[in-house]
Amino acid sequence: MITRFSHTTIWVLDQDEALEFFTEKLGFEVNTDATMDDFRWLTVSPRNRPDHELILLVPGPPMMDEEAAEQVKALVAKGALGPGAFETDDCRRTYAELSQRGVNFLSEPTERFYGIEATFRDNSGNWFSMTERSQEYATPTG
Amino acid sequence: MSDAIPVYIHLLRAKDLIDREYARELDVPALARVAHASTAHFSRSFKRAFGETPHRYLLRRRIERAKELLRGTELSVSEVSLEVGCHSVGSFSTGFRELVGEPPSEYGRRWRATRPPPIPACFTLMYTRPRASSSSREAGRRGSG
């Protein structure tokens, strides 16, 4: 059986700028930064959670042809893609901290049936949720 | 755009077949059958969808797999050539040099002297197929279809 999700690809417009955003604004840690020929494998994780890696990748060949890469970059830049949701232990406090660091929030912390949620964009245009889950909806294994 | 999606689904089947069975003797007519298209139509639409002809895609896949073997095993250049489905070592070496920019023996020597970088194999498969200026001739016609 499949046990969990370990890696997620986040399409970004520039790896250095994305790295700066995820480490300096969000406080993530670099998991691996390795280059082979002209491919740079760059992954980050939330602090103390190296078991789920976000792969910061620029769309391009050879995975995609140039035309597809341009289309994906355009979708990212237009804000059409939302790769997923993060959890936080304290949505309001994290919102305050990240806002102060210049993170672009689309919605302030708001009570939802599953917890307190705020949404933000990374510096490429990707949309993320940041949720402090209510006890009822807490993940079983954290 | 929506008309293109059923075509992409068939074309992707052929592309995945190349990625999976590059070591076999694959030819374009066989790939076209997988994509439910005539050979000529298949080559044209493959190139329109993925930016290069199926023949070129297969060659780059083989060279990419060869790079992986040269980095991670002790196989000789002729063994690597056979392993990735190239039965002529001469044309393998020529194609390798053209796409990678150095001979396979040199590439292997360089990488075997260091430890391979900690990049998962599934990603090197999808992201390190060589791209070289030799494809610019193909790319020149892009967008005309």
Interface residues (C-beta under 8 A of the other chain):
Chain A: H7 T32 A34 T35 M36 D37 F39 W41 I55 L57 P61 P62 M63 D65 E66 E67 A68
Chain B: A49 F50 G51 E52 R60 E64 K67 P116 P117 P118 I119 P120 F123 T124 M126 Y127 T128 R129 P130 R131 A139 R142 G143
